[in-house]
Amino acid sequence: MVVVIPPRIGVADAIRFIKTQLAKKLKAKFPFMQKSYAREGGIWSIGYCVSCIDLNEKEILPYVEHQEKEDKGQLQLTLS
């Protein structure tokens, strides 16, 4: 996933938003997850990994597009 975060938004805030929205979407699509993870405090672990790389967009996007082709057929969710 390539995410461009404006400088005024903290990385932790952006990750929290993504994880929260994705959890809501997953629980809506798969109702069993509501019961399965109700007592555990959520579907995600507390931490996350972020890597900043010093490559330009022309080098990063082809890699991500290749991964998208590899992952076709898997669950597709939109965060909106």
DAHUBEL-V716512 format. One record per backbone hydrogen bond with DSSP energy under -0.5 kcal/mol. NH is the residue of the N-H (numbers start at 1). CO is the residue of the C=O. E is the energy in kcal/mol with one decimal. If there is no record, write none. Layout:
NH & CO & E
NH & CO & E
This chain:
3 & 1 & -0.6
5 & 3 & -0.6
6 & 4 & -0.5
9 & 6 & -2.1
10 & 8 & -0.5
14 & 10 & -2.1
15 & 11 & -2.6
16 & 12 & -2.5
17 & 13 & -2.2
18 & 14 & -2.4
19 & 15 & -2.9
20 & 16 & -2.5
21 & 17 & -2.7
22 & 18 & -2.5
23 & 19 & -2.1
24 & 20 & -2.0
25 & 21 & -2.2
26 & 22 & -2.7
27 & 23 & -2.5
28 & 24 & -2.0
29 & 25 & -2.2
30 & 26 & -2.7
33 & 30 & -2.3
34 & 31 & -1.4
35 & 31 & -0.8
36 & 32 & -2.5
37 & 33 & -2.1
38 & 35 & -0.7
41 & 37 & -0.5
42 & 37 & -0.9
55 & 53 & -0.7
59 & 56 & -1.4
60 & 56 & -1.5
61 & 57 & -2.3
63 & 59 & -0.6
64 & 60 & -1.9
65 & 61 & -2.9
66 & 62 & -2.1
67 & 63 & -2.1
68 & 64 & -2.2
69 & 65 & -1.9
70 & 66 & -2.0
71 & 67 & -1.9
72 & 69 & -0.9
74 & 71 & -2.0
77 & 75 & -0.5
80 & 78 & -0.8
